[in-house]
Amino acid sequence: MAVKHTKGTEMAGAIADINVTPMVDVMLVMLIIFMVITPMLSKGVSVDLARTSNPIAMADADKEDAVLVAVTKDGRVYLGSTQTPPAELPGKVKDLLTNKLDKTCYVKSDARARYEKVVEVVDNLRAAGVDNIGLITELDAKTKAKSEATGAATP
């Protein structure tokens, strides 16, 4: 749409369309940022958790100051994201729990980890004076499918 100016030259009129290109650029940048940052948000070491039919939700395990111990399938033990020998757990865990009222530690173990390693970690946590130990598990896929088929709510 052009408008005639008084001297006979044409002037461009106002464009009523919205320019979405800058918005798309911003959205793509945000998408890339989230794709890069999301893997860094997982706390501790990633393991294939044991599956149970009745897991208990432990929301406190996701807190920033939660003490999380992981046992991998090859028997390595991690306190947070640093590899730690099981014998050193009592001293390090005591330091982490000194000023906390809730002396709960969370253990997440790979489903294929040797049971003796998990027991060794639990024994060392008890030696550190831990009041409660939470064992983190996942909902079994068969149980989940069955409860979805019946319409029951899943935790």
ABEGO torsion letter per residue (X at the ends): XBBBBAAGBBBBBBBABBBAAAAAAAAAAAAAAAAAAAAAABBEBBBBBBBBABBBBBAAAABAABBBBBBBAAGBBBBEABBBBAAAAAAAAAAAAAABABBBBBBBBBAABBAAAAAAAAAAAAAAGBABBBBBBBBBAAAAAAAAAAGBBBX
